C-alpha cells in the first residue's frame, strides 16, 4: 500500500521501494519524523549530504476529501538546527497520493553545480538536468514547466533564495490556479532542497484516478457531517468571507498583532489592513476568494488584484500583513501585496524575512515605515547583494550581524505574528514545540492574558496539530471545537483503509509524532534549558494591555512529562 521514491542525488539514481509495515498508517508530519529519526544522523550538517529532504502527502490526500490535501516537507533545519516539518496546500499532495506515492526521500548531493528537475508520472520517475532553469523566479519557472509538460501538472519548486541556500527560503507549491502561491515557509527547507540540487518537482497525475475508500458510504457520510459543522461554524464563515485577515481588527486591539518590531503601539492607518476593508477593495478590483486545493469548502485564500485590476498575489495572509506590514510600521495595502509577491517569486518566508527587516530597522539602517526601502532590500535578496544575503538568513542572523540583543526568535526561528505576551498558550508552544516558533504547532487564544491553564492548552493543541499535520488537514478548516476532529479523523481513516482506529488512537498518533521529534532534537544536544522566549517578552510590557509573558519556566518545562 503505497511506495516510496528514493532519489540519490550523488549517484543520480531513482529507486522505488515498498512502504515498510510500520509506515502504513503514517503520513505527512508523522511519516517525516519517523523517516528522519531512522535515516538522518542528528549531528548531520543541515546543508550536507547526510541530511535528507522528505516529501510526504497526508493520509487522505488522494481521496480529494475537502481540505485534506496538505503536503509535508521534512528535514533537519538549517535555521533551527533541529528537526523540521513545514507544510503547504496546493495540488501536489493530492496528485502524489493518487500516484500511490507515500513519500519521496531526496538524499546526497550532486557532484556538479547544475540544477535538476524531478519528473514524476504514472509510469516512471525521472531525474533530468535543467541548468537552463537555474536562477529563475517561481512564477516564471512554473510557466516554463507548464509550457513544457502541460497546464495540469503540480509543481514543487524553489526560487533563487533556495538555490542560494538562504535559511529563510521556502518550498513553493502550485495552487489549483497553477500559481506557486502556497509555501512550506518555515525553517529554511528551501535551502535543503537547494543543497540537493533540485530546482523543481513536476507531478503529472493526469492518468491516475481518485483514491477510493474501502467504505465509501461511511467516508461520504463523515465528510457530509463535517461540512455541515463547518457551515455552522462562525470562525469558518469568517475565513470564507475575509480569509485570515478577518481577525486583524481583534488581534490588533489585543496587542497580539506585532508592531514596531514587537515594541507594540499604534500604527497609523492599521484599519487599511482590516479584513472587511481588504475584501471590499479586492472585490471592487475583480479579485476573489478561492480554495488553494480542489474541493476546499472554506475558500480562505485571497486572490488579490492590484489597482490596475490585474492579479498581483495570491494567498495574501494575516502573517504577511503583520510581518511585512504593522511590524515594520507599514499600512499601505498595495505595497504589502507587492512585497508578498516579491517573496513568493524569490521563495522566502514572509515571517522570517519580515522579522529580519525589522532588525535592520531596529539597527537604524533603514527607517520604520519606509516601504520603498523594504522593497529595495527584497530586491537585494534576489541579486545576492550582501544586505540581501544577510536578511535572507533570517532574523537571528540579521540581529547578530547588527549587534542587537533584543531578538524576537525561538530556537533561532522568527516568532510569528502572535505576540506571546498577548497569547500565552502560543508562547508556551514557541518555547517547547520541536518545531520552534511556529504558531501552527499550537495556537490557542482562550483566556489569552491569563497564565492559568495555558501549559495544558498548549500541550493539548500541540498534540491535535501533530495529528492534524499527519492526516494532512488544513487547520484553517478546523471548527471552533477542534477536538471534534479526532473523531472525524478516526472515521475517515477507518473508511479509507479498513482500520478500526479510535479517537484515542489518533491522539496517540500526535503524541508519537512529537516524541519522535523530541528524540531527534535531544540527539542534536537540545535540552529544556534551550526552551526559552526572549527576555524582553518577560520584562517589556506590551501595550495597550500592559502584559508580559509570565508563565513560570518550571511549569513550561513540565509539559514534556505530559507528552509522555
N, C-alpha and C positions, 0 to 999 in steps of 0.2 A: 504494500500500500504506500505509494509514493516512492520517489527516487531522489537521490542526492547527486547533484552535478558538482564535481570537483575540478577546479581549474588550477593547474600548476603553472604559474607564470614563468618560473625558472626554466622549466622544460618545454613550455608552450604546449602542454598536454591537457586534453579534456577527457575525463573518465566519468562513467556513470556507475553509481553504487546503490545497492539495496539499502533501504532505510532500516537501521537496527530496531529491534523489537521495542526497546525502551525509549525510542524516539517517536513511536507511532502516534501517541496522544499528546505530543508536544508541538507547538507551533510558535511562530513569532518570537517574542522575547524569551519565552521559556526554552525553546529549542536553541536559540542563540546562546543562552547562558550555559546549557548543557554541553554544546559543542566546544565553546571556548574553554570551559573548565577541563575538558578531556584533551584538547589538542594544542592549546597555546600556553607556553611557559609564562607564568605570571610576571617574570622579570624580563620578558622579551621587549625589545625596543618597539614602540608603537608603530614606527615607520619602517621597521626592519623586516627581513624575510620570514622571521618566525611568527610574526603576527598574522592573523587571518581575518578576512572580511566575510562575515556570514550574512547572507540574504535569505530571509525566511518569511513566506506569507503566513497569515493566521490560519487557524484550523478550519475555518469555514469559508475562506475567500472564494473558492471556485463555485460554490453554490449560488453565487450572486445575491445572497441574502443582503437586504439593505443595511449599509453601514458596517458590514463585516469584511471589508476589503482592504484593511491596512496592511502594510508591509514593514517588517522589521529589518534593520541593519545592525549588526553587532561586531564588535572588535575591542581590543584594548585601545582606549582613547589616548591620542597624543596630547589632548588638552588636560584631562584629569589624571592620566597615568593609571587609571583603574578600568574595570570592565565598563562597557558602554553599550546600551541599546538605544537606538533612535528610530522612530517610525514615521511613516507618512501615508497619506491617502493616495488617490490616483487609481490607475488601472492595472499596475504591474502585478499586484498580489493576485487579483482575480485571474489574470492570464497565466501566471506561473502555476497556480493550483489546478487550473483547467488542463494544463500540460502535464499534470501529475508530478510536479516538481516540489518536493518537500523543502529543499534548501539548496542554495548554491554556496560552495565554500571556495573562496579565492585565496590562494596561498603562494608563497615565494615572491620573487621579484624578477622582472625581466632582465636579461643580460644586455639589452640595448636600451636606448633612450626614446624609441618611438612609441607612440600610443597605440592601443588596441581597442577593438570593439568585440564584444561577445554577442554572437548572433544565436538566438535560441528559437527553435521552431518545433513543429510536431515530430519531424523525422530525425533531426540532428541538431547538435550544438557545435558551433564553430568559433574559433578564436581567429580573428582577422587583423592583420596590421592596418592601421589607419592613420599614418603620420599626417595626412592632409587635414585631419580634424583637430590636431593639436592647437591649443590656444583659442579655440572657438568658444564664444559665449553660449549659454544654454539654449536660448531661443533660436539662434542661427543653427546651432548644432542639430537641434531636433528637426528643424525644417529640412536640412540636408539629408538626414536619415529618413525622414518621411518621403522625400522625393525618391530616395534610393530603394526603400523597402515597403512603401505603402503607407497610407494615412492611418490605418487601423492598428499599427504597432503600438506597443507600450515601450517607453524609453526610460531607462535609469541612467543618469549622467552626472558628470561633474563639470564645473566651469573652470576658468583659469585659476581660481584660488585653490581648488583641489589639486590641479596639476602642479601648482607651486608648493603643495603640501602645507598650506596655511592651516593653523589649528582652529580657525573659525569657519572652515569650509564645510559645505553641505553636500548632500547627495540629493539631486533633483529627480522627481518622478512626474511623468506626464499625467495630466488630468483627462477627463473624458472629452474635453475640447482639443486635446492634443498639445496642450501647452505645458512647459516644465515649471508648473506653479506650485507643486507640492514638494516640500523639502523635509528630509530627515536632517534636521538642522543642528541638533545639539551634539557636542562632544568632538567635533572636528573629524567625523568619519569620512568626509570627502577627501581629507588628506591621506587617509589609509587607502582609499580606492585609488587615489593618485599615485601613491607609492607602489601600488601593484601594476601600474601602467595601463589601467583600464579607464578609457575615456567614456565609454557608454556600454550599456547592456541593452540590446534590442530584442524585444519579445514579440513573436508572431504566433498568436493562438487562433488564427482565423479558422483553422480546420478542427479545432478542439471544442467539444461540446461542453455545456454547463455540467458541473458535478451534480449527480443525482443522489440525494439522501436515501438511505436504506428504507426509512419510514417516511415517505413523502407527506402523508397526511398529517402526521404529528409535527413534522417540520413546518408545514404551511400554517397549521393552527397556532403554533407558538409564535411565529412571525406575525400573524394577524393580530394576536393579543398584544404583542409588543408594540406594533404600530398604533393600535388603539390607545394604549397607555401614553405613547409619545404625543399623540394628537391632543390629549387632555392635559399634558404637562405644560405649565406656564413657561418654564425655562426653555423647553424645546420650541415653543411658539415664538419666544423672543429671538432665539438663534435663527429661526426661519425668516423672520422679518428683517432683522438688523445684523445678523452674523455676530461674531464675538465682540464687535464694538458696542453692542447693545448694553453692555454693563459699564461703559466708561463713566457715565454720569455718577452712578452709585460708587464705583471704585475711586473716582477722584475725590468724592466727598468723604469717603473713609480715610483717604490718605494713602491707600494701598497702591494706587497708580503712581509710579515714581515721577518725580520732577526734580530738575536741577541736580542731577547725579545723586539722587536719593537724599538730598538735603530737605526735600519737601517744600511745600508752599505753593502759592497760586501762580499759575502760568496764564498770562493774558491770552484770551481767545480760546481757552480749553473747550468751550462749548462748540467750537468748529468741528471737534472730533467726536461729539456725541453720536450715538448710533442712528438716531432719527434724522439728524442733520445729514449724515453721510448717505443714508438711504434716499432722502429726497433729492440731494444733489446728483446722485448716481442715476436715479430713475429719470430725472429731467434730461440727462445726457444720453440716455439709451442703454445704460448699464443694467445689470440684473443680478439676482442671486442664482446660484446653481449648486449642484452636488458635485464634488470632485471625483466621485466614482459612480458608475451606473447603478441605479436602483436606490440612491440615497433619498430618504423621505424628509430629511431636515433641511437640506439645501442651504447651509450656512455660509457658503463661500461667496465672497463679494467679487464679482467680475466688474472691476472699476474702470470707468471711462474718463478720459481727460476732458478738459474744457473744449477740445475740438470734436468731441463726440466719438472718438475712436478708442479702442481698447488700450489701456495703459498698463494695468497689472491685474492679476487675479489673486484671490485669497488675501485681500487686504485685512489683516488681523489686528486684534487688540494689542498683542505683544509688540507688533511693529509700530503701531500708532503711539504706543507708550515709549518704547526704547529709542526710536528714531524721531519721536515727537516730543512729548512732555518732558521726558528725562533730559532732553537737550534744549528745553525751553522753546520748542518749535511747534506751532499750531497751524501752519499752512498745510491744509489737507492735500492739495495737489503736489506740493513739494515732497511731502512724506511718501505719497504714492509713487513719485518718480524715484525716490531713494529705494523704495521697496522693489521696484522693477530693476534697478541697478544691482541690488543684492541678489535677486533671482538670476540675473544674467551672469554675474560673477560667480555665483554659488557660494554665498556667505550667509551666516546666521544673523538675522536682524537683531536678535537679542544680544549675542556676543559682540558684534560689531558696534551696535548702538551703545552698549556699555563701554566699549573700548574708546569710542569717540568722546564719550562723556569724560573719560580720564584725560584725553587731550585737552578738553575744555577746562577741566579742573586745574590742569597744569598751566593754563593761560596761553596755550599755543594758538588756540582759536577761541573766539568769544561764544558764550552760550547764546542760542537763538539765531546763529548765523547759518542759515540753511544753504547758502551758496558755498561756504567753506566746507560744510559737511559733504556736499556733492563732489567737491574737489578731492576730498580725502578718499571717497569711494572710488573715484576715477584712478587715484594713485594705487589702489589695491590691484586693479586690472593692469596698470602699467608697470607694476613691480618697483615703483619708487620706494625709497627707504621708509617714509612715513606710512605708506600703504602697506608695506610688509609688516611693520610694527603693529598697526591696527589689525591686520589680518591674522595676527597671532593671538588676538583676544584681549579681554580686559585686564587680566592679571599681568600678562606680559607688557602691555602698554603702560600700566601703572608702574611697574618695575622700571621700565625704560625712563620714565619721567621722575622717578624717585618719590612716588606717592605711597603713603601707608594707609590711606583710607580707601579700601578697595572692596566693592560690593560683589564678592565672589564666594563660592563654597566649593571645596575640592578643586579649586583652580578654574571653575566654570562660572560665568556671569550669572548673577541672580536675576531671574525673570521679573516681569512687571507685576509682581505681587509682593509688596514690601512685608517682610515677616513681622515687623512691628505692628502692623495693622491686620495681619492674618497669621496668627501664631501657630496654628496647626501646620501651615505650609513651611513655617520657619523650622519646625521640627523635621519635616521632610527634607528640607535643604541640608540640614545637619547630617542626618543618618542614612538617607537613601543611598544605596550603592551607585545610583546614577549621578549623585552630586546635586547641584542646584537646578532641579527640574520640577516645575510646577505640575506637570502631568503625572509625576510619580506619586502625588498625594496632596491634592488641593481641597481644603475644606474651610468654608467661611462661617460656619456656625459659631456664635459667641466669639467673634474673631478677636476682640480686645481682651478677653479673659484668658488667664493662663490655666484655668482649671479644666482638666479633661482633654487637653489638646494633644498630649502624647498618645493617648488611646485613639483619638480621632485620626491622627496622622498614621498610626500603625494600621488601623482598620482600612483606611483609604489606600495605603500603600499595597496591602495585600490584594484588595479589589483591583487596583490598577495593574498589578503584575499579572493577575489572571486575565484581565481585560486585554492587555497587550499581547498575551499569548494566544488568545482567541482571535485577535485582530479586529476588535471592535473599536469604533470611533467614540472617544469619551465625550465628545460634544453631542452625541445621540443618547447619552445616558439620562434616564429620568431622574427627577429630583431625589427620589429614594433609590440611590444607586445599588444598595444591597439586593434589590429585587433582581438584579442581573445575574446573580449566582444561579437562581432557579432557571432563568432564561438560557444561560449558557449551558447548564446541565442538560436541559431538554433538547436543545438544538444539537449538541454534540452527540447525545444518545441517538437522536433521529438520523443524524448524518452517518455515524459509524457503527450503530448497532450495539452500543455500550449501555451500561446501567449506572452511570455516574450520579452521585447525589450533589446537592449544593455544597456539602462539606468537602467532597472530593475536588470540586472546582476551587474552593478556598484553599485547599491544600496545594493545588497547582500553583497558586500565587505565592504561598509560603515557601514551597520548594524552590521556585524561581529566585526569590530573594535570598534564600540560604545559599544557593549556588553562586550567586553574585557576590555575597559577602565572603564566601570561601575564597573566591578568586582575589578579591581585594585584600584580604588578610595575607594571602601569599605574596602580594606585592609589598607588604610591610605596613599596610594601612591599619591603624588602631583607633580605638574610641577617642583618643586624645586629639585625633585629627577631625573629629566630627564637631566642628565649631562654626558659628557665624562670625562675621567681622565684629570686632569690639565696638565699633561706633554704633552698631544697631542695638547694643545693650546700654549705651550711655547717652546717645543723642536722641532727644525727644522728637517724635515725628508729628508735625502739625497736620491737621488742625486739632487733633485729639490729644496731643502731647503724650504719646505712648512710646514705650521701649519694648524690646524683646526681653522678657524677664522670666522665662521658664527655666527652673533650676537645671544645671547641666547634668547632675546625677540622675534626675528624672528622665532626661533625654537619653542618657546612656543606657537606662534600664530597658529601653524599647527592644533591644536585642534579646533579652530574656523572653519577652512576649512573642517574638518571632521564632522562638524555639532554638 
